[in-house]
């Protein structure tokens, strides 16, 4: 549409001064009322896919994006799609020689593949899917998107696990039994009821009982999301809300979705290719150390970028109307690598990453204003934020034979294998292993499998190897893994057919460190006229971190705010408010048994239109009455006569609900 045609609409291309670009469903009650033209704050539907008019003067503006990970790529994408900025006016500055940041995937069958981490996906990562429904597919023909490809793969190959928890050298545990007594279930419920501001600087172990921390539920939760007991209680609460609809799938991992290939080839490569095709400039070997910011009253405007490009200092002038998007912090900074015979050696201090670090930009910003947060709260103790992963490149061996017994499909079939991580609950390292769909890399040979292993606890000696995991060579890590699988007696053959590459990451869960309000900056700090902040260390209203969704969300908010686009970034999916999810979540926490009061709900609703919102009761129809009366006795503590009257009253009320008009 030409500017002349747009002018006929006589509509402002920018938002009103009080427009909320970052919607917050928890801020107040939403209802229909005069002059309210926007949908609910957490509204996710095609109606939210509208295009807005270009911001006046956008054709003359430039954007500098610091960081070529998923957050930086997302910023470029939204500048083009929703901001109408010319791709030729966008430059991405990346310190490595390849885009992707923490979302890597590299190696070859001869030297071994390596993936520092992986992505457990969910269907309601709505900002992520908003982006990738417009990115061309990896393998499908023109006209299909990454989202289309993802749906076709996952809709036709169900993900689930048959061995989520293991102990005693190979014994599979019943992961559907969360092992929570009533008191421990109430610990979770009370946490969800607490307001966020009550949880500043509290850790998980400050709140939960020791019994809770030894339960199957906590093994499932903490290893699925990589929480240590010293991590943030607030972030744990946000995760519970975000995944309330998923709790009944924790035990068998049926809640998860996985890509066909690794995270780089599935997401980063097609998005980066799209941006290149449109004309975005990628400048590698460029580390940004500081920004020149002019403070005028309450306004803060970036006027220059200080970078080191291929070892040489460079200063980039930034015009007042240009935009800068900066990554704050790095989860994978100072990663140390090892292999079969070597141990990773860290090159950072325990309490400070040093000047030659991806954290340096955020540290320098924080010196300029308290609005930029407190990076030291997150990088300040690597003993609490560090864990190690290992990637195994495997030829056929007894390890693969054992894997087959724990998998839902043959590992060579191209379909779901383990369905997610298998965790060894009695491992001193809290070790987990997974095998995703194979091949995990497009060039992977047919007889080769790629497995991923990680340990969460770095301060304890292994059960078999009398060393901490960071002290171990790759061969020793394989030995510890084989011990927990019960196949150590076949170790020599396994070692001979396996390559291993290890990655020790001192800041991999730095984003989970205990925090308080103000420790993380917002996506556009107050008064910033041309600076947006992106990544895992940026505050949003209600979303979690350690996800692609979080990085993309911060980039999208920044683009909309700085260009004043009259369009909202919806809050997280409203599934936490759905009574169906509340009910099935309560049932799951009770290890699949009806919770107290659930049979009363059945008695009231089972002949009404709303009967389908309740999970089926486990007992046969002939025993429902006796189970109902037993539950009411436990709930009300009444005598038999009173119970009979109450039961009759419930029956009459139910009949009234379902009574047909005559």
ROTI-684164 format. One line per 3 residues: number of its first residue (from 1); their letters; for each residue x, y, z of C-alpha. Coordinates in Angstrom, 2 decimals, decimal comma, padded with zeros to 5 digits. Last residue first. Example, Ala and Ser with C-alpha at 12.3 -4.5 7.8 and 13.67 -1.06 7.14 Angstrom:
BEGIN
2> sa> 013,67 -001,06 007,14 ~ 012,30 -004,50 007,80 .
This chain:
BEGIN
662> xxx> -041,97 -028,68 030,46 ~ -038,42 -027,48 031,01 ~ -035,96 -030,34 031,41 .
659> xxx> -034,29 -030,85 034,77 ~ -030,46 -031,13 034,58 ~ -029,58 -028,49 037,16 .
656> xxx> -032,66 -029,32 039,25 ~ -031,63 -032,98 039,30 ~ -028,18 -031,95 040,52 .
653> xxx> -029,71 -029,90 043,34 ~ -031,90 -032,83 044,37 ~ -028,91 -035,18 044,41 .
650> xxx> -026,85 -032,71 046,42 ~ -029,68 -032,42 048,96 ~ -029,96 -036,20 049,22 .
647> xxx> -026,23 -036,49 049,90 ~ -026,46 -033,78 052,56 ~ -029,37 -035,55 054,26 .
644> xxx> -027,52 -038,88 054,24 ~ -024,37 -037,21 055,56 ~ -026,33 -035,64 058,39 .
641> xxx> -027,68 -039,03 059,38 ~ -024,26 -040,71 059,06 ~ -022,46 -038,17 061,25 .
638> xxx> -020,48 -035,27 059,79 ~ -016,72 -034,83 059,35 ~ -017,24 -032,42 056,47 .
635> xxx> -014,46 -033,30 054,02 ~ -013,62 -036,77 055,26 ~ -017,30 -037,67 055,56 .
632> xxx> -017,93 -036,09 052,17 ~ -015,20 -038,26 050,65 ~ -016,62 -041,42 052,20 .
629> xxx> -020,09 -040,49 050,95 ~ -018,79 -039,96 047,42 ~ -016,87 -043,24 047,46 .
626> xxx> -020,01 -045,08 048,56 ~ -022,09 -043,42 045,85 ~ -019,52 -043,97 043,08 .
623> xxx> -019,20 -047,69 043,77 ~ -021,65 -049,06 041,21 ~ -020,44 -046,56 038,61 .
620> xxx> -016,97 -048,13 038,56 ~ -014,10 -046,27 040,32 ~ -011,44 -044,12 038,60 .
617> xxx> -013,53 -040,94 038,21 ~ -013,35 -039,33 034,78 ~ -011,57 -035,93 034,68 .
614> xxx> -014,07 -033,06 034,98 ~ -014,69 -030,46 032,25 ~ -016,93 -032,90 030,36 .
611> xxx> -019,78 -032,63 032,86 ~ -020,39 -029,00 031,89 ~ -023,57 -029,61 029,87 .
608> xxx> -025,17 -031,17 032,93 ~ -025,79 -034,68 034,23 ~ -022,35 -035,13 035,84 .
605> xxx> -022,24 -031,59 037,21 ~ -023,27 -031,64 040,87 ~ -022,21 -035,20 041,72 .
602> xxx> -019,00 -034,73 039,77 ~ -018,18 -031,55 041,68 ~ -018,85 -033,40 044,93 .
599> xxx> -016,54 -036,15 043,73 ~ -013,78 -033,55 043,34 ~ -014,19 -032,25 046,89 .
596> xxx> -011,02 -033,87 048,24 ~ -008,78 -034,67 045,28 ~ -009,48 -037,59 042,96 .
593> xxx> -006,37 -039,79 042,57 ~ -003,94 -039,19 039,71 ~ -000,90 -038,67 041,93 .
590> xxx> -002,63 -035,99 044,06 ~ -000,65 -033,35 042,18 ~ -002,18 -034,78 039,00 .
587> xxx> -005,75 -034,37 040,33 ~ -005,04 -030,74 041,30 ~ -003,67 -030,11 037,80 .
584> xxx> -006,72 -031,76 036,26 ~ -008,99 -029,41 038,20 ~ -007,03 -026,20 037,65 .
581> xxx> -006,58 -027,06 033,98 ~ -010,32 -027,54 033,49 ~ -011,00 -024,35 035,46 .
578> xxx> -009,08 -022,35 032,84 ~ -007,25 -019,47 034,53 ~ -003,77 -020,96 034,04 .
575> xxx> -004,55 -021,48 030,35 ~ -004,54 -017,71 029,77 ~ -001,53 -017,86 027,40 .
572> xxx> 001,15 -015,36 028,37 ~ 000,43 -011,65 027,93 ~ -000,24 -010,36 024,44 .
569> xxx> 002,29 -008,01 022,80 ~ 000,06 -005,07 022,01 ~ -000,30 -003,05 018,81 .
566> xxx> -000,42 000,68 018,19 ~ 003,28 000,78 017,20 ~ 005,14 003,31 019,30 .
563> xxx> 008,35 002,65 017,34 ~ 010,29 002,27 020,59 ~ 007,43 000,46 022,31 .
560> xxx> 006,55 -002,04 019,57 ~ 010,18 -002,91 018,85 ~ 011,07 -003,32 022,53 .
557> xxx> 008,05 -005,49 023,28 ~ 008,91 -007,77 020,34 ~ 012,51 -008,15 021,46 .
554> xxx> 011,50 -008,96 025,04 ~ 008,97 -011,55 023,81 ~ 011,49 -013,24 021,51 .
551> xxx> 013,94 -013,72 024,36 ~ 011,26 -015,09 026,70 ~ 009,74 -017,43 024,10 .
548> xxx> 013,10 -018,99 023,36 ~ 013,01 -020,20 026,94 ~ 015,21 -019,90 030,04 .
545> xxx> 012,84 -017,28 031,48 ~ 009,20 -017,18 032,60 ~ 006,49 -014,75 031,58 .
542> xxx> 004,36 -012,63 033,88 ~ 005,11 -008,92 033,51 ~ 008,44 -008,99 031,74 .
539> xxx> 011,85 -008,18 033,21 ~ 014,98 -008,65 031,11 ~ 017,77 -011,07 032,02 .
536> xxx> 016,93 -013,80 029,49 ~ 017,30 -011,66 026,39 ~ 016,60 -008,19 025,06 .
533> xxx> 017,00 -004,54 026,04 ~ 015,61 -001,67 023,96 ~ 017,24 001,72 023,50 .
530> xxx> 015,93 004,62 021,38 ~ 014,03 006,99 023,65 ~ 014,86 005,47 027,02 .
527> xxx> 012,93 007,39 029,70 ~ 011,90 004,35 031,73 ~ 013,74 001,21 030,67 .
524> xxx> 012,54 -000,38 027,43 ~ 012,55 -004,17 027,81 ~ 012,52 -003,77 031,58 .
521> xxx> 015,70 -003,97 033,63 ~ 016,34 -006,88 036,00 ~ 017,23 -006,33 039,66 .
518> xxx> 014,40 -003,81 039,99 ~ 012,04 -006,08 041,92 ~ 014,01 -008,75 043,74 .
515> xxx> 016,17 -011,66 042,65 ~ 017,29 -015,16 043,56 ~ 019,36 -016,69 040,76 .
512> xxx> 017,38 -018,36 037,98 ~ 018,83 -016,16 035,19 ~ 022,30 -017,39 036,15 .
509> xxx> 021,18 -020,86 035,06 ~ 023,79 -021,43 032,34 ~ 026,25 -019,01 033,91 .
506> xxx> 029,29 -021,24 034,60 ~ 028,76 -023,50 031,57 ~ 030,90 -026,66 031,41 .
503> xxx> 030,54 -028,17 027,94 ~ 031,58 -031,75 027,14 ~ 032,30 -033,51 023,86 .
500> xxx> 032,01 -037,29 023,70 ~ 032,74 -039,85 021,00 ~ 031,37 -043,37 021,40 .
497> xxx> 032,09 -046,77 019,83 ~ 035,26 -047,74 021,73 ~ 033,85 -046,30 024,96 .
494> xxx> 030,78 -048,56 024,69 ~ 032,86 -051,68 024,02 ~ 035,03 -050,95 027,07 .
491> xxx> 032,04 -050,13 029,29 ~ 030,20 -053,44 028,97 ~ 030,38 -054,23 032,72 .
488> xxx> 029,16 -050,69 033,37 ~ 025,76 -051,57 031,91 ~ 023,42 -050,89 034,85 .
485> xxx> 022,12 -047,60 033,45 ~ 023,41 -045,70 036,48 ~ 026,87 -047,25 036,04 .
482> xxx> 026,79 -046,51 032,31 ~ 026,28 -042,82 033,03 ~ 029,14 -042,72 035,55 .
479> xxx> 031,46 -044,45 033,06 ~ 030,39 -042,06 030,29 ~ 031,27 -039,14 032,59 .
476> xxx> 034,65 -040,75 033,32 ~ 035,39 -041,09 029,60 ~ 034,46 -037,46 029,04 .
473> xxx> 036,99 -036,35 031,62 ~ 035,81 -035,53 035,11 ~ 036,58 -032,64 037,45 .
470> xxx> 033,47 -030,71 036,36 ~ 031,36 -033,78 037,31 ~ 032,66 -033,92 040,87 .
467> xxx> 035,03 -036,79 041,51 ~ 034,90 -040,24 043,12 ~ 033,53 -041,89 039,98 .
464> xxx> 030,83 -044,49 040,69 ~ 028,27 -042,52 042,70 ~ 029,73 -039,22 041,54 .
461> xxx> 031,29 -036,68 043,87 ~ 029,17 -033,66 044,78 ~ 029,55 -029,94 044,04 .
458> xxx> 028,30 -029,75 040,44 ~ 024,66 -030,72 040,85 ~ 022,60 -030,41 037,64 .
455> xxx> 024,26 -033,01 035,42 ~ 023,53 -033,14 031,72 ~ 023,56 -035,74 028,98 .
452> xxx> 022,66 -035,48 025,29 ~ 022,62 -038,38 022,86 ~ 023,43 -038,31 019,13 .
449> xxx> 022,95 -041,53 017,17 ~ 025,03 -042,81 014,25 ~ 024,33 -045,68 011,84 .
446> xxx> 022,48 -043,49 009,32 ~ 025,22 -040,85 009,22 ~ 024,38 -037,34 010,56 .
443> xxx> 024,45 -034,60 007,91 ~ 021,05 -033,11 008,85 ~ 021,85 -033,18 012,59 .
440> xxx> 019,63 -034,82 015,21 ~ 019,09 -037,82 012,94 ~ 017,29 -038,99 014,92 .
437> xxx> 014,44 -037,81 017,11 ~ 015,67 -036,91 020,58 ~ 017,87 -039,05 022,81 .
434> xxx> 018,02 -037,97 026,42 ~ 020,19 -038,37 029,51 ~ 019,91 -037,02 033,06 .
431> xxx> 022,35 -036,88 035,99 ~ 021,42 -035,56 039,42 ~ 025,17 -035,32 040,13 .
428> xxx> 024,77 -037,54 043,20 ~ 022,59 -039,80 041,08 ~ 019,81 -041,48 043,08 .
425> xxx> 017,03 -039,94 040,99 ~ 018,58 -040,92 037,67 ~ 016,69 -038,74 035,20 .
422> xxx> 015,60 -039,75 031,68 ~ 015,20 -036,61 029,59 ~ 012,66 -036,21 026,83 .
419> xxx> 010,53 -038,52 024,70 ~ 013,14 -041,29 024,88 ~ 013,01 -041,99 021,12 .
416> xxx> 010,34 -040,13 019,15 ~ 010,48 -041,04 015,45 ~ 013,27 -041,20 012,89 .
413> xxx> 013,27 -045,00 013,15 ~ 016,92 -045,36 014,25 ~ 016,15 -044,97 017,96 .
410> xxx> 013,48 -047,71 017,74 ~ 010,37 -046,25 019,32 ~ 009,12 -045,64 022,87 .
407> xxx> 012,62 -045,82 024,31 ~ 014,01 -047,35 027,51 ~ 014,78 -050,82 026,12 .
404> xxx> 016,27 -049,26 022,98 ~ 018,66 -047,17 025,08 ~ 020,13 -050,34 026,56 .
401> xxx> 021,01 -051,63 023,08 ~ 022,39 -048,18 022,24 ~ 024,70 -048,32 025,26 .
398> xxx> 025,61 -051,93 024,37 ~ 027,12 -050,53 021,15 ~ 026,05 -049,25 017,73 .
395> xxx> 027,88 -045,98 016,89 ~ 027,37 -043,05 019,22 ~ 028,06 -039,33 019,21 .
392> xxx> 027,61 -038,31 022,85 ~ 027,03 -034,68 023,80 ~ 027,89 -033,70 027,36 .
389> xxx> 026,39 -031,04 029,59 ~ 027,68 -029,28 032,68 ~ 026,12 -027,06 035,31 .
386> xxx> 026,80 -023,65 036,78 ~ 024,51 -021,02 038,34 ~ 024,91 -021,67 042,07 .
383> xxx> 028,65 -022,35 042,13 ~ 028,93 -019,51 039,62 ~ 028,21 -016,92 042,29 .
380> xxx> 027,91 -013,25 041,28 ~ 026,73 -013,50 037,68 ~ 023,04 -012,98 038,46 .
377> xxx> 022,87 -010,48 041,34 ~ 025,95 -008,80 039,85 ~ 023,85 -007,74 036,86 .
374> xxx> 021,90 -005,25 038,99 ~ 019,32 -003,37 036,95 ~ 019,41 -000,89 034,07 .
371> xxx> 017,04 001,49 035,86 ~ 019,75 002,00 038,50 ~ 021,50 004,25 035,97 .
368> xxx> 024,93 004,73 034,36 ~ 026,82 002,01 036,25 ~ 024,17 -000,52 035,21 .
365> xxx> 024,97 000,17 031,56 ~ 028,62 -000,70 032,14 ~ 027,78 -004,02 033,80 .
362> xxx> 025,29 -004,81 031,02 ~ 027,97 -004,25 028,38 ~ 030,56 -006,29 030,29 .
359> xxx> 028,46 -009,43 030,62 ~ 029,66 -010,74 027,25 ~ 033,10 -010,94 028,81 .
356> xxx> 036,63 -009,65 028,54 ~ 036,15 -007,36 031,54 ~ 035,84 -010,17 034,06 .
353> xxx> 033,11 -012,75 034,72 ~ 032,98 -011,84 038,42 ~ 032,20 -013,85 041,57 .
350> xxx> 033,79 -017,24 040,91 ~ 036,43 -015,90 038,54 ~ 036,47 -016,82 034,88 .
347> xxx> 038,66 -019,00 032,66 ~ 037,07 -022,39 033,36 ~ 038,96 -025,53 032,36 .
344> xxx> 036,99 -028,40 030,79 ~ 038,58 -031,82 031,47 ~ 040,34 -033,78 028,74 .
341> xxx> 040,35 -037,46 027,72 ~ 037,02 -038,02 026,01 ~ 036,39 -034,34 025,37 .
338> xxx> 036,38 -031,00 027,15 ~ 035,00 -027,51 026,68 ~ 034,71 -024,42 028,86 .
335> xxx> 031,80 -022,01 028,40 ~ 032,93 -018,49 029,31 ~ 029,57 -016,93 028,35 .
332> xxx> 026,78 -019,47 027,87 ~ 023,98 -017,81 029,82 ~ 024,87 -014,32 028,62 .
329> xxx> 024,08 -010,93 030,10 ~ 021,95 -008,12 028,67 ~ 021,55 -008,16 024,88 .
326> xxx> 021,18 -004,69 023,40 ~ 018,70 -003,28 020,90 ~ 019,64 000,14 019,50 .
323> xxx> 017,34 002,33 017,41 ~ 018,08 005,33 015,20 ~ 016,08 008,54 015,64 .
320> xxx> 018,73 010,21 017,82 ~ 021,52 009,19 015,41 ~ 023,98 006,52 016,54 .
317> xxx> 027,69 006,89 015,81 ~ 029,66 003,64 015,84 ~ 033,04 003,55 017,57 .
314> xxx> 035,50 000,78 016,78 ~ 038,37 -000,72 018,77 ~ 040,33 -003,45 016,99 .
311> xxx> 040,42 -007,15 017,92 ~ 038,23 -008,36 015,08 ~ 035,71 -005,66 015,97 .
308> xxx> 035,79 -004,36 019,54 ~ 032,78 -002,16 020,09 ~ 031,77 001,16 021,62 .
305> xxx> 028,32 002,24 020,40 ~ 027,20 005,88 020,22 ~ 024,39 008,37 020,76 .
302> xxx> 021,96 006,35 022,88 ~ 019,22 008,56 024,31 ~ 018,01 008,70 027,92 .
299> xxx> 015,16 011,07 028,73 ~ 014,16 011,98 032,28 ~ 015,98 015,31 032,15 .
296> xxx> 018,40 015,01 029,28 ~ 020,76 012,06 029,80 ~ 022,91 011,26 026,76 .
293> xxx> 023,99 007,64 026,48 ~ 027,23 006,42 024,92 ~ 027,04 002,63 024,91 .
290> xxx> 029,55 000,10 026,19 ~ 031,46 -003,10 025,48 ~ 030,03 -004,34 022,19 .
287> xxx> 031,82 -007,41 020,84 ~ 032,07 -007,71 017,07 ~ 033,60 -010,87 015,58 .
284> xxx> 030,59 -010,99 013,24 ~ 028,70 -008,24 011,38 ~ 025,40 -009,52 009,97 .
281> xxx> 023,61 -007,08 007,64 ~ 019,85 -007,51 007,04 ~ 018,92 -007,56 003,34 .
278> xxx> 015,68 -009,53 003,03 ~ 017,53 -012,70 002,06 ~ 019,78 -012,24 005,08 .
275> xxx> 016,77 -012,00 007,40 ~ 015,21 -015,15 005,94 ~ 018,51 -017,03 006,20 .
272> xxx> 018,83 -016,01 009,85 ~ 015,33 -017,33 010,57 ~ 015,98 -020,61 008,71 .
269> xxx> 019,32 -021,16 010,51 ~ 018,21 -020,22 014,01 ~ 015,10 -022,38 014,34 .
266> xxx> 015,47 -025,99 013,22 ~ 019,17 -026,13 012,29 ~ 020,25 -024,34 015,46 .
263> xxx> 017,82 -026,06 017,84 ~ 018,70 -029,60 016,77 ~ 016,65 -031,51 014,22 .
260> xxx> 013,08 -032,83 013,94 ~ 011,78 -030,45 016,57 ~ 010,36 -031,45 019,96 .
257> xxx> 007,00 -031,00 021,64 ~ 006,34 -031,60 025,32 ~ 003,19 -032,27 027,35 .
254> xxx> 003,48 -036,03 026,89 ~ 006,57 -035,90 029,13 ~ 005,40 -039,07 030,94 .
251> xxx> 005,39 -037,77 034,51 ~ 005,11 -034,08 033,67 ~ 001,99 -034,49 031,52 .
248> xxx> -000,60 -033,89 034,27 ~ 001,30 -030,72 035,18 ~ 000,97 -029,25 031,69 .
245> xxx> -001,99 -026,86 032,04 ~ -000,31 -025,29 035,06 ~ 002,82 -024,77 032,97 .
242> xxx> 003,03 -020,96 032,96 ~ 001,55 -020,69 036,46 ~ 003,97 -023,22 037,95 .
239> xxx> 006,86 -021,64 036,04 ~ 006,02 -018,22 037,48 ~ 006,05 -019,70 040,99 .
236> xxx> 009,45 -021,30 040,41 ~ 010,74 -017,94 039,17 ~ 009,61 -016,33 042,42 .
233> xxx> 011,25 -019,08 044,47 ~ 014,56 -018,19 042,85 ~ 017,37 -020,74 042,91 .
230> xxx> 019,15 -022,33 045,88 ~ 017,24 -025,60 045,44 ~ 018,61 -025,90 041,91 .
227> xxx> 016,23 -025,60 038,99 ~ 017,06 -027,09 035,58 ~ 013,57 -027,00 033,93 .
224> xxx> 012,87 -030,72 033,42 ~ 015,36 -031,62 036,15 ~ 013,66 -029,41 038,75 .
221> xxx> 010,11 -030,41 037,89 ~ 010,45 -034,18 037,64 ~ 012,69 -034,52 040,71 .
218> xxx> 010,36 -032,12 042,54 ~ 007,32 -034,20 041,71 ~ 009,10 -037,41 042,70 .
215> xxx> 009,46 -035,99 046,20 ~ 012,74 -035,23 048,00 ~ 012,29 -031,43 047,95 .
212> xxx> 008,74 -031,83 049,26 ~ 009,97 -033,81 052,25 ~ 012,61 -031,18 052,98 .
209> xxx> 009,89 -028,54 053,23 ~ 009,62 -025,77 050,65 ~ 010,11 -022,07 051,37 .
206> xxx> 013,72 -021,05 051,97 ~ 014,85 -024,06 049,91 ~ 013,27 -022,53 046,81 .
203> xxx> 015,05 -019,24 047,39 ~ 013,63 -015,90 048,50 ~ 015,13 -012,66 047,15 .
200> xxx> 011,72 -011,03 046,55 ~ 008,84 -013,45 047,07 ~ 006,06 -011,28 048,51 .
197> xxx> 006,10 -009,01 045,45 ~ 004,89 -011,89 043,31 ~ 001,63 -012,30 045,19 .
194> xxx> 001,08 -015,65 046,89 ~ -001,72 -017,93 045,69 ~ 000,61 -020,08 043,58 .
191> xxx> 002,89 -020,58 046,57 ~ -000,06 -021,59 048,75 ~ -001,05 -024,24 046,20 .
188> xxx> 002,47 -025,66 046,04 ~ 002,84 -025,94 049,82 ~ -000,71 -027,31 049,93 .
185> xxx> 000,41 -030,30 047,88 ~ 003,16 -030,84 050,45 ~ 000,63 -030,93 053,30 .
182> xxx> -001,61 -033,36 051,41 ~ 001,24 -035,78 050,73 ~ 003,24 -035,49 047,53 .
179> xxx> 004,80 -038,61 046,00 ~ 004,27 -037,50 042,40 ~ 003,14 -041,00 041,43 .
176> xxx> 002,86 -040,75 037,64 ~ 006,65 -041,18 037,52 ~ 006,41 -044,86 038,44 .
173> xxx> 010,12 -045,70 038,69 ~ 012,23 -047,60 036,16 ~ 015,07 -049,65 037,70 .
170> xxx> 018,31 -049,17 035,73 ~ 021,18 -048,88 038,19 ~ 019,17 -048,43 041,40 .
167> xxx> 017,20 -045,44 040,10 ~ 015,25 -044,34 037,04 ~ 012,73 -041,57 036,35 .
164> xxx> 011,19 -040,65 032,97 ~ 011,24 -044,19 031,60 ~ 008,19 -044,65 029,37 .
161> xxx> 008,36 -041,20 027,86 ~ 005,99 -039,37 025,53 ~ 005,99 -037,46 022,26 .
158> xxx> 003,40 -038,38 019,65 ~ 004,64 -038,61 016,08 ~ 002,12 -037,44 013,49 .
155> xxx> 000,99 -034,23 015,16 ~ 004,60 -033,55 016,19 ~ 006,14 -033,67 012,72 .
152> xxx> 003,30 -031,99 010,83 ~ 003,00 -029,33 013,52 ~ 006,71 -028,47 013,42 .
149> xxx> 006,71 -028,27 009,64 ~ 003,76 -025,90 009,62 ~ 005,42 -023,81 012,36 .
146> xxx> 008,68 -023,63 010,37 ~ 006,57 -022,34 007,49 ~ 005,24 -023,78 004,24 .
143> xxx> 004,75 -021,73 001,05 ~ 007,92 -022,95 -000,61 ~ 008,55 -026,66 -000,18 .
140> xxx> 009,07 -028,49 003,15 ~ 012,65 -028,95 004,37 ~ 013,54 -026,08 006,72 .
137> xxx> 010,23 -024,22 006,53 ~ 010,03 -020,52 005,64 ~ 009,60 -018,14 008,62 .
134> xxx> 006,19 -016,46 009,00 ~ 004,60 -019,06 011,30 ~ 007,90 -018,84 013,15 .
131> xxx> 007,24 -015,41 014,62 ~ 003,74 -015,88 015,98 ~ 004,87 -019,37 017,05 .
128> xxx> 007,51 -017,86 019,33 ~ 005,09 -015,26 020,68 ~ 002,50 -017,94 021,42 .
125> xxx> 004,62 -020,41 023,33 ~ 001,33 -022,23 023,84 ~ 002,20 -025,52 022,10 .
122> xxx> 005,19 -026,17 024,35 ~ 008,84 -026,80 023,57 ~ 011,67 -028,45 025,46 .
119> xxx> 014,73 -026,89 023,86 ~ 018,25 -028,25 023,98 ~ 021,60 -027,44 025,52 .
116> xxx> 025,32 -027,23 024,82 ~ 024,87 -029,15 021,59 ~ 027,99 -030,86 020,28 .
113> xxx> 028,69 -033,36 017,51 ~ 031,70 -035,66 017,44 ~ 035,06 -035,25 015,74 .
110> xxx> 034,36 -037,67 012,89 ~ 030,56 -037,44 012,87 ~ 030,58 -033,64 012,64 .
107> xxx> 030,35 -030,68 014,97 ~ 027,80 -027,97 015,67 ~ 024,42 -027,13 017,15 .
104> xxx> 023,96 -023,88 019,00 ~ 021,14 -021,94 020,58 ~ 023,24 -020,04 023,12 .
101> xxx> 024,08 -017,35 020,57 ~ 022,56 -018,27 017,22 ~ 024,64 -016,41 014,65 .
98> xxx> 028,14 -017,45 013,67 ~ 031,63 -015,96 014,00 ~ 031,08 -014,95 017,61 .
95> xxx> 030,79 -011,39 018,96 ~ 027,61 -010,56 017,02 ~ 026,59 -007,10 015,79 .
92> xxx> 023,33 -007,23 013,80 ~ 022,78 -004,36 011,36 ~ 019,35 -003,16 010,15 .
89> xxx> 018,83 -000,42 007,53 ~ 018,92 -002,87 004,62 ~ 015,96 -004,67 006,22 .
86> xxx> 013,80 -001,58 005,61 ~ 011,68 -000,89 008,67 ~ 007,94 -001,64 008,41 .
83> xxx> 007,76 -001,98 012,21 ~ 005,53 -005,07 012,22 ~ 007,32 -007,31 009,73 .
80> xxx> 010,72 -005,61 009,42 ~ 011,35 -004,40 012,96 ~ 009,70 -007,61 014,17 .
77> xxx> 012,23 -009,80 012,33 ~ 015,24 -007,72 013,36 ~ 014,23 -007,91 017,02 .
74> xxx> 013,64 -011,65 016,65 ~ 017,18 -012,16 015,32 ~ 018,55 -010,27 018,32 .
71> xxx> 016,52 -012,32 020,79 ~ 017,32 -015,64 019,06 ~ 021,04 -014,99 019,27 .
68> xxx> 022,92 -012,47 017,14 ~ 023,70 -009,98 019,88 ~ 023,76 -006,19 019,75 .
65> xxx> 021,15 -004,99 017,25 ~ 021,74 -001,63 015,57 ~ 018,71 -000,15 013,85 .
62> xxx> 018,49 002,58 011,24 ~ 015,78 005,17 010,52 ~ 015,01 006,97 007,26 .
59> xxx> 012,21 004,68 006,03 ~ 010,59 004,78 009,47 ~ 009,80 008,50 009,06 .
56> xxx> 006,17 008,12 010,15 ~ 005,57 004,74 011,85 ~ 004,15 002,40 009,23 .
53> xxx> 000,47 001,42 009,57 ~ -000,46 -001,63 011,60 ~ -000,87 -005,20 010,46 .
50> xxx> -003,32 -007,48 012,25 ~ -002,34 -010,83 013,75 ~ -004,16 -010,21 017,04 .
47> xxx> -007,51 -011,07 015,42 ~ -005,90 -014,38 014,40 ~ -005,99 -015,44 018,06 .
44> xxx> -004,19 -015,00 021,39 ~ -005,92 -012,70 023,89 ~ -003,90 -012,40 027,09 .
41> xxx> -004,64 -008,71 027,71 ~ -008,28 -009,04 026,63 ~ -009,20 -007,42 023,27 .
38> xxx> -008,62 -003,70 022,64 ~ -011,26 -001,10 021,73 ~ -012,30 -000,12 025,25 .
35> xxx> -014,14 003,14 024,53 ~ -017,31 001,93 026,26 ~ -016,93 -001,20 028,39 .
32> xxx> -016,26 -004,89 027,95 ~ -014,35 -006,32 030,87 ~ -010,81 -006,86 032,05 .
29> xxx> -010,08 -006,97 035,77 ~ -006,72 -005,50 036,70 ~ -002,96 -005,80 036,37 .
26> xxx> -002,78 -009,59 036,20 ~ -003,46 -009,82 032,45 ~ -000,55 -007,51 031,68 .
23> xxx> -000,18 -006,34 028,06 ~ 003,19 -004,98 026,97 ~ 002,42 -002,20 024,48 .
20> xxx> 000,24 -000,36 027,00 ~ -001,00 002,83 025,28 ~ -000,99 005,91 027,53 .
17> xxx> 000,50 008,30 024,94 ~ -001,75 007,10 022,12 ~ -000,26 004,71 019,59 .
14> xxx> 001,27 005,57 016,23 ~ -000,01 005,34 012,66 ~ -002,87 007,73 013,41 .
11> xxx> -005,89 007,16 011,17 ~ -007,02 009,37 008,28 ~ -007,63 006,23 006,21 .
8> xxx> -006,99 008,08 002,95 ~ -003,39 008,69 004,01 ~ -002,64 004,99 003,60 .
5> xxx> -003,39 005,22 -000,12 ~ -000,96 008,12 -000,52 ~ 001,68 006,30 001,51 .
2> xx> 001,39 003,41 -000,94 ~ 000,00 000,00 000,00 .
